[in-house]
Amino acid sequence: MQGWFYEEGSFGVFLLVTVVLGGGAAALAGRALAATWRSPWQVAFYMFLLGFAVRFVHYALFSGTLLSLHYYLVDTAFCMAAGYIGFRHERQRQMVTQYRWINTKSGPMRWRRKAP
């Protein structure tokens, strides 16, 4: 699994940079996009940019490969997943809070119309 998801010497570096820093930034960016009523496809655009930033941190701090398509796609895929989760969670909160006469909570990232 070492060569598939991360290239550094330890799994802890992958967890710190990609999961904690990149995933946290992606979730916050997804929440910000939802809070400003942006469309969900914009999450993908910004996560491609954030994937470059995560790859650069791997390169600058831990001597990782900067221009590696494989590891860029791994970092970007994780950022997209975290960003979309943050987006859906915030959008669900908005729809239930601001339109509470129409919608009700139907899970951590879903809402549904109230029965008439």
N, CA, C and O atoms as a GROMACS GRO file, in nm:
protein
  464
    1MET      N    1   0.082  -0.119   0.000
    1MET     CA    2   0.000   0.000   0.000
    1MET      C    3   0.087   0.126   0.000
    1MET      O    4   0.040   0.233  -0.038
    2GLN      N    5   0.212   0.113   0.041
    2GLN     CA    6   0.297   0.231   0.051
    2GLN      C    7   0.314   0.301  -0.083
    2GLN      O    8   0.304   0.423  -0.088
    3GLY      N    9   0.338   0.230  -0.190
    3GLY     CA   10   0.358   0.292  -0.319
    3GLY      C   11   0.230   0.336  -0.388
    3GLY      O   12   0.235   0.411  -0.486
    4TRP      N   13   0.118   0.291  -0.339
    4TRP     CA   14  -0.008   0.322  -0.406
    4TRP      C   15  -0.065   0.457  -0.364
    4TRP      O   16  -0.105   0.536  -0.450
    5PHE      N   17  -0.069   0.485  -0.234
    5PHE     CA   18  -0.130   0.609  -0.185
    5PHE      C   19  -0.029   0.717  -0.150
    5PHE      O   20  -0.059   0.836  -0.164
    6TYR      N   21   0.086   0.679  -0.105
    6TYR     CA   22   0.183   0.779  -0.061
    6TYR      C   23   0.323   0.732  -0.096
    6TYR      O   24   0.349   0.612  -0.109
    7GLU      N   25   0.413   0.829  -0.113
    7GLU     CA   26   0.550   0.797  -0.153
    7GLU      C   27   0.652   0.820  -0.043
    7GLU      O   28   0.765   0.773  -0.054
    8GLU      N   29   0.614   0.891   0.060
    8GLU     CA   30   0.708   0.921   0.168
    8GLU      C   31   0.739   0.795   0.248
    8GLU      O   32   0.678   0.690   0.228
    9GLY      N   33   0.834   0.807   0.338
    9GLY     CA   34   0.878   0.692   0.415
    9GLY      C   35   0.779   0.645   0.518
    9GLY      O   36   0.787   0.529   0.561
   10SER      N   37   0.686   0.728   0.560
   10SER     CA   38   0.593   0.685   0.664
   10SER      C   39   0.449   0.722   0.627
   10SER      O   40   0.424   0.818   0.555
   11PHE      N   41   0.358   0.645   0.678
   11PHE     CA   42   0.217   0.669   0.658
   11PHE      C   43   0.172   0.793   0.734
   11PHE      O   44   0.073   0.857   0.697
   12GLY      N   45   0.243   0.828   0.841
   12GLY     CA   46   0.210   0.946   0.920
   12GLY      C   47   0.220   1.075   0.841
   12GLY      O   48   0.141   1.168   0.863
   13VAL      N   49   0.316   1.083   0.750
   13VAL     CA   50   0.329   1.203   0.667
   13VAL      C   51   0.208   1.216   0.575
   13VAL      O   52   0.155   1.326   0.558
   14PHE      N   53   0.164   1.105   0.518
   14PHE     CA   54   0.044   1.107   0.434
   14PHE      C   55  -0.077   1.149   0.516
   14PHE      O   56  -0.157   1.230   0.470
   15LEU      N   57  -0.090   1.096   0.636
   15LEU     CA   58  -0.203   1.134   0.722
   15LEU      C   59  -0.198   1.281   0.758
   15LEU      O   60  -0.301   1.349   0.756
   16LEU      N   61  -0.081   1.332   0.792
   16LEU     CA   62  -0.070   1.471   0.833
   16LEU      C   63  -0.100   1.566   0.718
   16LEU      O   64  -0.183   1.656   0.733
   17VAL      N   65  -0.034   1.547   0.606
   17VAL     CA   66  -0.046   1.644   0.497
   17VAL      C   67  -0.175   1.626   0.418
   17VAL      O   68  -0.250   1.722   0.400
   18THR      N   69  -0.201   1.506   0.372
   18THR     CA   70  -0.317   1.486   0.284
   18THR      C   71  -0.447   1.480   0.362
   18THR      O   72  -0.544   1.547   0.326
   19VAL      N   73  -0.451   1.401   0.467
   19VAL     CA   74  -0.576   1.381   0.538
   19VAL      C   75  -0.608   1.498   0.630
   19VAL      O   76  -0.718   1.555   0.621
   20VAL      N   77  -0.516   1.536   0.716
   20VAL     CA   78  -0.546   1.641   0.814
   20VAL      C   79  -0.543   1.780   0.750
   20VAL      O   80  -0.642   1.853   0.756
   21LEU      N   81  -0.431   1.816   0.689
   21LEU     CA   82  -0.421   1.951   0.632
   21LEU      C   83  -0.505   1.966   0.505
   21LEU      O   84  -0.586   2.058   0.495
   22GLY      N   85  -0.487   1.876   0.409
   22GLY     CA   86  -0.562   1.886   0.284
   22GLY      C   87  -0.710   1.859   0.302
   22GLY      O   88  -0.793   1.931   0.247
   23GLY      N   89  -0.743   1.756   0.377
   23GLY     CA   90  -0.884   1.724   0.401
   23GLY      C   91  -0.955   1.831   0.482
   23GLY      O   92  -1.071   1.863   0.456
   24GLY      N   93  -0.886   1.885   0.581
   24GLY     CA   94  -0.946   1.993   0.659
   24GLY      C   95  -0.970   2.118   0.578
   24GLY      O   96  -1.076   2.180   0.588
   25ALA      N   97  -0.872   2.154   0.497
   25ALA     CA   98  -0.888   2.271   0.410
   25ALA      C   99  -0.998   2.246   0.306
   25ALA      O  100  -1.073   2.338   0.274
   26ALA      N  101  -1.007   2.125   0.256
   26ALA     CA  102  -1.110   2.093   0.156
   26ALA      C  103  -1.249   2.100   0.218
   26ALA      O  104  -1.342   2.153   0.157
   27ALA      N  105  -1.264   2.046   0.338
   27ALA     CA  106  -1.395   2.051   0.403
   27ALA      C  107  -1.437   2.195   0.432
   27ALA      O  108  -1.553   2.231   0.414
   28LEU      N  109  -1.343   2.276   0.477
   28LEU     CA  110  -1.375   2.417   0.503
   28LEU      C  111  -1.406   2.491   0.374
   28LEU      O  112  -1.495   2.577   0.371
   29ALA      N  113  -1.334   2.460   0.267
   29ALA     CA  114  -1.363   2.524   0.138
   29ALA      C  115  -1.499   2.481   0.085
   29ALA      O  116  -1.573   2.564   0.031
   30GLY      N  117  -1.534   2.355   0.101
   30GLY     CA  118  -1.666   2.308   0.060
   30GLY      C  119  -1.776   2.375   0.138
   30GLY      O  120  -1.879   2.412   0.081
   31ARG      N  121  -1.756   2.393   0.268
   31ARG     CA  122  -1.855   2.464   0.349
   31ARG      C  123  -1.868   2.609   0.306
   31ARG      O  124  -1.979   2.663   0.302
   32ALA      N  125  -1.757   2.672   0.272
   32ALA     CA  126  -1.760   2.812   0.228
   32ALA      C  127  -1.832   2.825   0.094
   32ALA      O  128  -1.906   2.921   0.073
   33LEU      N  129  -1.810   2.730   0.004
   33LEU     CA  130  -1.880   2.735  -0.124
   33LEU      C  131  -2.030   2.717  -0.105
   33LEU      O  132  -2.109   2.784  -0.172
   34ALA      N  133  -2.069   2.629  -0.016
   34ALA     CA  134  -2.212   2.609   0.009
   34ALA      C  135  -2.272   2.730   0.080
   34ALA      O  136  -2.387   2.767   0.054
   35ALA      N  137  -2.197   2.791   0.170
   35ALA     CA  138  -2.248   2.906   0.245
   35ALA      C  139  -2.274   3.026   0.155
   35ALA      O  140  -2.358   3.110   0.187
   36THR      N  141  -2.202   3.035   0.044
   36THR     CA  142  -2.223   3.145  -0.049
   36THR      C  143  -2.313   3.103  -0.165
   36THR      O  144  -2.319   3.172  -0.267
   37TRP      N  145  -2.383   2.991  -0.150
   37TRP     CA  146  -2.480   2.940  -0.246
   37TRP      C  147  -2.420   2.916  -0.384
   37TRP      O  148  -2.484   2.942  -0.486
   38ARG      N  149  -2.298   2.866  -0.387
   38ARG     CA  150  -2.234   2.828  -0.514
   38ARG      C  151  -2.285   2.690  -0.556
   38ARG      O  152  -2.344   2.618  -0.476
   39SER      N  153  -2.263   2.656  -0.680
   39SER     CA  154  -2.309   2.527  -0.730
   39SER      C  155  -2.208   2.418  -0.692
   39SER      O  156  -2.090   2.447  -0.670
   40PRO      N  157  -2.252   2.292  -0.685
   40PRO     CA  158  -2.163   2.184  -0.642
   40PRO      C  159  -2.046   2.158  -0.738
   40PRO      O  160  -1.942   2.110  -0.694
   41TRP      N  161  -2.060   2.188  -0.865
   41TRP     CA  162  -1.950   2.162  -0.958
   41TRP      C  163  -1.831   2.250  -0.930
   41TRP      O  164  -1.719   2.217  -0.970
   42GLN      N  165  -1.850   2.363  -0.862
   42GLN     CA  166  -1.737   2.449  -0.829
   42GLN      C  167  -1.647   2.387  -0.724
   42GLN      O  168  -1.530   2.423  -0.713
   43VAL      N  169  -1.700   2.294  -0.647
   43VAL     CA  170  -1.617   2.220  -0.551
   43VAL      C  171  -1.505   2.148  -0.626
   43VAL      O  172  -1.390   2.149  -0.582
   44ALA      N  173  -1.538   2.086  -0.737
   44ALA     CA  174  -1.436   2.012  -0.814
   44ALA      C  175  -1.326   2.105  -0.863
   44ALA      O  176  -1.208   2.071  -0.854
   45PHE      N  177  -1.363   2.220  -0.915
   45PHE     CA  178  -1.264   2.315  -0.965
   45PHE      C  179  -1.167   2.357  -0.855
   45PHE      O  180  -1.045   2.355  -0.876
   46TYR      N  181  -1.219   2.394  -0.740
   46TYR     CA  182  -1.132   2.440  -0.632
   46TYR      C  183  -1.052   2.326  -0.570
   46TYR      O  184  -0.943   2.350  -0.517
   47MET      N  185  -1.103   2.204  -0.576
   47MET     CA  186  -1.028   2.093  -0.521
   47MET      C  187  -0.912   2.053  -0.612
   47MET      O  188  -0.811   2.000  -0.564
   48PHE      N  189  -0.925   2.077  -0.743
   48PHE     CA  190  -0.810   2.057  -0.832
   48PHE      C  191  -0.697   2.153  -0.794
   48PHE      O  192  -0.580   2.115  -0.794
   49LEU      N  193  -0.732   2.276  -0.762
   49LEU     CA  194  -0.630   2.373  -0.718
   49LEU      C  195  -0.572   2.334  -0.583
   49LEU      O  196  -0.451   2.345  -0.562
   50LEU      N  197  -0.656   2.289  -0.492
   50LEU     CA  198  -0.608   2.249  -0.360
   50LEU      C  199  -0.520   2.125  -0.370
   50LEU      O  200  -0.427   2.108  -0.290
   51GLY      N  201  -0.546   2.038  -0.467
   51GLY     CA  202  -0.460   1.922  -0.489
   51GLY      C  203  -0.318   1.964  -0.523
   51GLY      O  204  -0.222   1.899  -0.479
   52PHE      N  205  -0.303   2.070  -0.602
   52PHE     CA  206  -0.169   2.123  -0.630
   52PHE      C  207  -0.102   2.173  -0.502
   52PHE      O  208   0.017   2.150  -0.481
   53ALA      N  209  -0.177   2.240  -0.417
   53ALA     CA  210  -0.121   2.292  -0.292
   53ALA      C  211  -0.076   2.178  -0.200
   53ALA      O  212   0.030   2.186  -0.139
   54VAL      N  213  -0.156   2.074  -0.190
   54VAL     CA  214  -0.119   1.959  -0.107
   54VAL      C  215   0.005   1.890  -0.162
   54VAL      O  216   0.094   1.851  -0.087
   55ARG      N  217   0.012   1.876  -0.294
   55ARG     CA  218   0.130   1.816  -0.356
   55ARG      C  219   0.254   1.901  -0.331
   55ARG      O  220   0.362   1.848  -0.309
   56PHE      N  221   0.238   2.035  -0.333
   56PHE     CA  222   0.351   2.122  -0.307
   56PHE      C  223   0.399   2.109  -0.162
   56PHE      O  224   0.519   2.114  -0.138
   57VAL      N  225   0.310   2.093  -0.068
   57VAL     CA  226   0.350   2.074   0.072
   57VAL      C  227   0.428   1.944   0.086
   57VAL      O  228   0.529   1.940   0.157
   58HIS      N  229   0.383   1.839   0.019
   58HIS     CA  230   0.460   1.713   0.021
   58HIS      C  231   0.601   1.736  -0.035
   58HIS      O  232   0.699   1.684   0.019
   59TYR      N  233   0.610   1.812  -0.141
   59TYR     CA  234   0.739   1.839  -0.206
   59TYR      C  235   0.827   1.927  -0.119
   59TYR      O  236   0.945   1.897  -0.100
   60ALA      N  237   0.772   2.036  -0.067
   60ALA     CA  238   0.852   2.134   0.004
   60ALA      C  239   0.898   2.086   0.142
   60ALA      O  240   1.011   2.112   0.182
   61LEU      N  241   0.812   2.017   0.213
   61LEU     CA  242   0.847   1.978   0.350
   61LEU      C  243   0.906   1.839   0.362
   61LEU      O  244   0.988   1.814   0.450
   62PHE      N  245   0.866   1.747   0.274
   62PHE     CA  246   0.907   1.609   0.292
   62PHE      C  247   0.976   1.550   0.170
   62PHE      O  248   0.985   1.428   0.158
   63SER      N  249   1.024   1.634   0.078
   63SER     CA  250   1.099   1.592  -0.041
   63SER      C  251   1.022   1.494  -0.127
   63SER      O  252   1.080   1.400  -0.183
   64GLY      N  253   0.893   1.513  -0.138
   64GLY     CA  254   0.812   1.430  -0.227
   64GLY      C  255   0.828   1.476  -0.371
   64GLY      O  256   0.893   1.577  -0.399
   65THR      N  257   0.768   1.402  -0.461
   65THR     CA  258   0.773   1.436  -0.602
   65THR      C  259   0.667   1.541  -0.631
   65THR      O  260   0.550   1.521  -0.601
   66LEU      N  261   0.708   1.654  -0.688
   66LEU     CA  262   0.614   1.762  -0.715
   66LEU      C  263   0.527   1.731  -0.835
   66LEU      O  264   0.405   1.745  -0.827
   67LEU      N  265   0.585   1.690  -0.945
   67LEU     CA  266   0.511   1.669  -1.069
   67LEU      C  267   0.484   1.520  -1.092
   67LEU      O  268   0.535   1.461  -1.188
   68SER      N  269   0.405   1.462  -1.006
   68SER     CA  270   0.367   1.322  -1.019
   68SER      C  271   0.215   1.316  -1.039
   68SER      O  272   0.140   1.349  -0.948
   69LEU      N  273   0.172   1.273  -1.155
   69LEU     CA  274   0.029   1.268  -1.184
   69LEU      C  275  -0.043   1.171  -1.090
   69LEU      O  276  -0.154   1.199  -1.043
   70HIS      N  277   0.020   1.058  -1.063
   70HIS     CA  278  -0.042   0.958  -0.977
   70HIS      C  279  -0.071   1.013  -0.838
   70HIS      O  280  -0.184   1.004  -0.790
   71TYR      N  281   0.029   1.069  -0.773
   71TYR     CA  282   0.009   1.119  -0.637
   71TYR      C  283  -0.075   1.246  -0.635
   71TYR      O  284  -0.145   1.272  -0.537
   72TYR      N  285  -0.070   1.325  -0.742
   72TYR     CA  286  -0.159   1.441  -0.752
   72TYR      C  287  -0.305   1.396  -0.757
   72TYR      O  288  -0.390   1.455  -0.691
   73LEU      N  289  -0.333   1.291  -0.832
   73LEU     CA  290  -0.470   1.241  -0.840
   73LEU      C  291  -0.516   1.182  -0.708
   73LEU      O  292  -0.633   1.196  -0.672
   74VAL      N  293  -0.427   1.116  -0.636
   74VAL     CA  294  -0.463   1.063  -0.504
   74VAL      C  295  -0.496   1.178  -0.408
   74VAL      O  296  -0.598   1.173  -0.339
   75ASP      N  297  -0.412   1.280  -0.404
   75ASP     CA  298  -0.437   1.394  -0.317
   75ASP      C  299  -0.564   1.468  -0.357
   75ASP      O  300  -0.643   1.508  -0.272
   76THR      N  301  -0.584   1.487  -0.487
   76THR     CA  302  -0.702   1.558  -0.535
   76THR      C  303  -0.829   1.480  -0.509
   76THR      O  304  -0.932   1.538  -0.475
   77ALA      N  305  -0.825   1.349  -0.526
   77ALA     CA  306  -0.943   1.267  -0.499
   77ALA      C  307  -0.983   1.276  -0.353
   77ALA      O  308  -1.101   1.285  -0.321
   78PHE      N  309  -0.885   1.273  -0.263
   78PHE     CA  310  -0.918   1.286  -0.122
   78PHE      C  311  -0.974   1.424  -0.092
   78PHE      O  312  -1.069   1.438  -0.016
   79CYS      N  313  -0.914   1.527  -0.153
   79CYS     CA  314  -0.965   1.664  -0.132
   79CYS      C  315  -1.106   1.679  -0.186
   79CYS      O  316  -1.189   1.746  -0.125
   80MET      N  317  -1.134   1.618  -0.300
   80MET     CA  318  -1.269   1.626  -0.357
   80MET      C  319  -1.371   1.559  -0.267
   80MET      O  320  -1.481   1.611  -0.247
   81ALA      N  321  -1.336   1.445  -0.212
   81ALA     CA  322  -1.428   1.375  -0.123
   81ALA      C  323  -1.455   1.458   0.002
   81ALA      O  324  -1.570   1.474   0.042
   82ALA      N  325  -1.350   1.511   0.063
   82ALA     CA  326  -1.368   1.592   0.184
   82ALA      C  327  -1.441   1.722   0.152
   82ALA      O  328  -1.525   1.767   0.231
   83GLY      N  329  -1.410   1.783   0.039
   83GLY     CA  330  -1.477   1.907   0.000
   83GLY      C  331  -1.624   1.886  -0.027
   83GLY      O  332  -1.707   1.969   0.012
   84TYR      N  333  -1.658   1.778  -0.092
   84TYR     CA  334  -1.798   1.751  -0.121
   84TYR      C  335  -1.875   1.716   0.005
   84TYR      O  336  -1.991   1.753   0.019
   85ILE      N  337  -1.812   1.646   0.098
   85ILE     CA  338  -1.878   1.616   0.225
   85ILE      C  339  -1.905   1.746   0.302
   85ILE      O  340  -2.014   1.765   0.356
   86GLY      N  341  -1.807   1.835   0.306
   86GLY     CA  342  -1.828   1.964   0.371
   86GLY      C  343  -1.936   2.045   0.302
   86GLY      O  344  -2.017   2.110   0.368
   87PHE      N  345  -1.938   2.042   0.169
   87PHE     CA  346  -2.041   2.114   0.092
   87PHE      C  347  -2.180   2.061   0.123
   87PHE      O  348  -2.270   2.140   0.152
   88ARG      N  349  -2.198   1.930   0.119
   88ARG     CA  350  -2.330   1.872   0.142
   88ARG      C  351  -2.376   1.892   0.286
   88ARG      O  352  -2.494   1.915   0.310
   89HIS      N  353  -2.285   1.885   0.380
   89HIS     CA  354  -2.323   1.906   0.519
   89HIS      C  355  -2.372   2.049   0.541
   89HIS      O  356  -2.474   2.071   0.607
   90GLU      N  357  -2.300   2.145   0.487
   90GLU     CA  358  -2.341   2.285   0.501
   90GLU      C  359  -2.469   2.313   0.424
   90GLU      O  360  -2.555   2.386   0.473
   91ARG      N  361  -2.485   2.257   0.304
   91ARG     CA  362  -2.607   2.280   0.226
   91ARG      C  363  -2.729   2.220   0.297
   91ARG      O  364  -2.837   2.279   0.295
   92GLN      N  365  -2.711   2.105   0.359
   92GLN     CA  366  -2.820   2.045   0.435
   92GLN      C  367  -2.858   2.134   0.552
   92GLN      O  368  -2.977   2.152   0.580
   93ARG      N  369  -2.759   2.190   0.620
   93ARG     CA  370  -2.788   2.279   0.732
   93ARG      C  371  -2.862   2.403   0.684
   93ARG      O  372  -2.955   2.449   0.750
   94GLN      N  373  -2.821   2.458   0.571
   94GLN     CA  374  -2.888   2.576   0.516
   94GLN      C  375  -3.032   2.546   0.480
   94GLN      O  376  -3.122   2.622   0.516
   95MET      N  377  -3.054   2.439   0.411
   95MET     CA  378  -3.189   2.409   0.364
   95MET      C  379  -3.285   2.381   0.479
   95MET      O  380  -3.403   2.415   0.471
   96VAL      N  381  -3.235   2.319   0.586
   96VAL     CA  382  -3.321   2.288   0.699
   96VAL      C  383  -3.341   2.412   0.787
   96VAL      O  384  -3.449   2.432   0.842
   97THR      N  385  -3.238   2.495   0.801
   97THR     CA  386  -3.249   2.613   0.886
   97THR      C  387  -3.325   2.726   0.818
   97THR      O  388  -3.415   2.784   0.878
   98GLN      N  389  -3.290   2.758   0.696
   98GLN     CA  390  -3.349   2.874   0.630
   98GLN      C  391  -3.485   2.844   0.568
   98GLN      O  392  -3.565   2.936   0.548
   99TYR      N  393  -3.512   2.720   0.538
   99TYR     CA  394  -3.640   2.682   0.479
   99TYR      C  395  -3.706   2.574   0.565
   99TYR      O  396  -3.747   2.470   0.514
  100ARG      N  397  -3.716   2.601   0.693
  100ARG     CA  398  -3.767   2.498   0.785
  100ARG      C  399  -3.915   2.470   0.767
  100ARG      O  400  -3.962   2.365   0.811
  101TRP      N  401  -3.991   2.559   0.705
  101TRP     CA  402  -4.133   2.534   0.681
  101TRP      C  403  -4.155   2.438   0.563
  101TRP      O  404  -4.264   2.384   0.546
  102ILE      N  405  -4.051   2.417   0.482
  102ILE     CA  406  -4.062   2.328   0.367
  102ILE      C  407  -3.983   2.199   0.387
  102ILE      O  408  -4.030   2.091   0.352
  103ASN      N  409  -3.862   2.209   0.444
  103ASN     CA  410  -3.769   2.096   0.451
  103ASN      C  411  -3.750   2.048   0.593
  103ASN      O  412  -3.767   2.122   0.689
  104THR      N  413  -3.714   1.921   0.602
  104THR     CA  414  -3.677   1.861   0.729
  104THR      C  415  -3.551   1.777   0.709
  104THR      O  416  -3.523   1.731   0.599
  105LYS      N  417  -3.477   1.758   0.815
  105LYS     CA  418  -3.352   1.684   0.809
  105LYS      C  419  -3.380   1.536   0.783
  105LYS      O  420  -3.471   1.478   0.843
  106SER      N  421  -3.302   1.476   0.694
  106SER     CA  422  -3.323   1.336   0.659
  106SER      C  423  -3.192   1.257   0.669
  106SER      O  424  -3.180   1.151   0.608
  107GLY      N  425  -3.098   1.306   0.744
  107GLY     CA  426  -2.968   1.240   0.758
  107GLY      C  427  -2.861   1.346   0.774
  107GLY      O  428  -2.892   1.466   0.775
  108PRO      N  429  -2.735   1.307   0.787
  108PRO     CA  430  -2.629   1.405   0.809
  108PRO      C  431  -2.603   1.495   0.688
  108PRO      O  432  -2.552   1.606   0.705
  109MET      N  433  -2.635   1.449   0.568
  109MET     CA  434  -2.609   1.531   0.449
  109MET      C  435  -2.729   1.538   0.356
  109MET      O  436  -2.713   1.569   0.238
  110ARG      N  437  -2.846   1.509   0.406
  110ARG     CA  438  -2.966   1.507   0.322
  110ARG      C  439  -3.079   1.582   0.388
  110ARG      O  440  -3.081   1.601   0.510
  111TRP      N  441  -3.172   1.625   0.307
  111TRP     CA  442  -3.295   1.686   0.356
  111TRP      C  443  -3.409   1.637   0.265
  111TRP      O  444  -3.386   1.588   0.155
  112ARG      N  445  -3.529   1.652   0.315
  112ARG     CA  446  -3.645   1.612   0.234
  112ARG      C  447  -3.758   1.710   0.261
  112ARG      O  448  -3.757   1.782   0.361
  113ARG      N  449  -3.855   1.713   0.172
  113ARG     CA  450  -3.971   1.800   0.187
  113ARG      C  451  -4.060   1.745   0.298
  113ARG      O  452  -4.074   1.624   0.314
  114LYS      N  453  -4.117   1.836   0.373
  114LYS     CA  454  -4.212   1.793   0.476
  114LYS      C  455  -4.340   1.745   0.409
  114LYS      O  456  -4.378   1.791   0.302
  115ALA      N  457  -4.403   1.654   0.474
  115ALA     CA  458  -4.532   1.604   0.423
  115ALA      C  459  -4.637   1.713   0.439
  115ALA      O  460  -4.639   1.783   0.540
  116PRO      N  461  -4.724   1.728   0.339
  116PRO     CA  462  -4.827   1.834   0.349
  116PRO      C  463  -4.932   1.804   0.454
  116PRO      O  464  -5.024   1.883   0.475
   0.00000   0.00000   0.00000
